[in-house]
Every structure is written in C-alpha cells, then in structure tokens.
C-alpha cells in the first residue's frame, strides 16, 4: 500500500505541473508522462493523433516499464523538484 505522504507529495507535484505555464523540454515531458501513467496504473496506448508522438510516448513507457507504482510516484516527485521547482 502506498503511504499517505508519498501519495500527497505525488498529487502536489502533479498539480504543480498542471499549473505550470512555461514551455517544458520534450524529454522532461516524456519522463513525467511515463511516471504518471505507471503511478496511475494506466497502461492504455497513447492517444495522440500524431503517430510520431505516440511512438515517443510508447518508448518512454517502455523504458520505465520495470518500475513499481511507488517508484514511479517517487521519480515523478523528484523530477518535478529537481527540474521545475529550482527554476
């Protein structure tokens, strides 16, 4: 079971990203995408209308596929704190 502190930190990080208005690098967005999908147990295929974007998203998920839900949440939070909150 996911501890409450991690769940809160993850939700706070997701809200921070959702409210973030500056452009973000594509590689950062793909990592966040993969960690978010794994953390939420959402393994549906990417739904972009652009095949190239779907390929990048599928690749990001493939690269992160061996991590647990908790680890995905932790990595998402760490990435937000390291890359976005320090700007």
C-alpha positions as CSV (number, residue, x, y, z in Angstrom):
1,X,0.0,0.0,0.0
2,X,1.3,3.5,-0.9
3,X,2.0,5.6,2.1
4,X,-0.1,8.8,2.5
5,X,3.0,11.1,2.5
6,X,4.1,9.8,-0.9
7,X,0.6,10.0,-2.3
8,X,0.3,13.6,-1.1
9,X,3.7,14.6,-2.5
10,X,2.8,13.0,-5.8
11,X,-0.5,14.7,-6.1
12,X,1.1,18.1,-5.1
13,X,3.7,17.5,-7.9
14,X,1.0,16.7,-10.4
15,X,-0.9,19.8,-9.5
16,X,2.3,21.9,-9.8
17,X,2.9,20.5,-13.3
18,X,-0.7,21.0,-14.3
19,X,-0.5,24.7,-13.2
20,X,3.0,25.2,-14.8
21,X,2.7,27.7,-17.7
22,X,6.2,27.9,-19.2
23,X,7.2,25.5,-22.0
24,X,8.9,22.3,-20.9
25,X,11.5,20.3,-22.8
26,X,10.1,17.2,-24.6
27,X,12.4,14.8,-22.8
28,X,11.1,16.0,-19.4
29,X,7.5,15.8,-20.5
30,X,8.0,12.2,-21.7
31,X,9.6,11.2,-18.4
32,X,6.7,12.8,-16.5
33,X,4.2,11.1,-18.8
34,X,5.7,7.7,-18.3
35,X,5.9,8.0,-14.5
36,X,2.4,9.4,-14.3
37,X,0.9,6.6,-16.4
38,X,2.7,4.0,-14.3
39,X,1.8,5.6,-11.0
40,X,-1.9,5.6,-12.0
41,X,-1.8,2.1,-13.4
42,X,-2.9,3.4,-16.8
43,X,-1.4,1.3,-19.5
44,X,-3.6,2.3,-22.3
45,X,-2.0,3.1,-25.6
46,X,-1.0,6.7,-26.2
47,X,-3.9,8.6,-27.7
48,X,-2.2,11.2,-29.8
49,X,-3.4,11.8,-33.4
50,X,0.3,12.1,-34.4
51,X,2.0,8.7,-34.9
52,X,5.4,10.1,-34.0
53,X,4.2,11.5,-30.7
54,X,2.6,8.1,-29.9
55,X,5.9,6.4,-30.7
56,X,7.8,8.7,-28.3
57,X,5.3,8.2,-25.6
58,X,5.3,4.4,-26.1
59,X,9.1,4.4,-25.9
60,X,9.1,6.4,-22.7
61,X,6.7,3.9,-21.2
62,X,8.8,1.0,-22.4
63,X,11.9,2.5,-20.8
64,X,10.2,2.9,-17.4
65,X,8.1,-0.3,-17.5
66,X,10.1,-2.2,-14.8
67,X,9.5,0.3,-12.0
68,X,6.8,-0.1,-9.3
69,X,3.9,2.3,-8.8
70,X,5.6,3.7,-5.7
71,X,8.9,4.2,-7.5
72,X,7.1,5.9,-10.4
73,X,5.5,8.3,-7.9
74,X,8.8,9.0,-6.2
75,X,10.6,9.6,-9.6
76,X,7.8,11.9,-10.7
77,X,8.2,14.0,-7.5
78,X,12.0,14.0,-7.7
79,X,11.9,15.1,-11.3
80,X,9.5,18.0,-10.6
81,X,11.5,19.1,-7.6
82,X,14.8,18.9,-9.4
83,X,13.9,20.3,-12.8
84,X,10.9,22.6,-12.2
85,X,10.9,23.9,-8.7
86,X,14.5,25.1,-8.9
87,X,13.9,27.5,-11.8
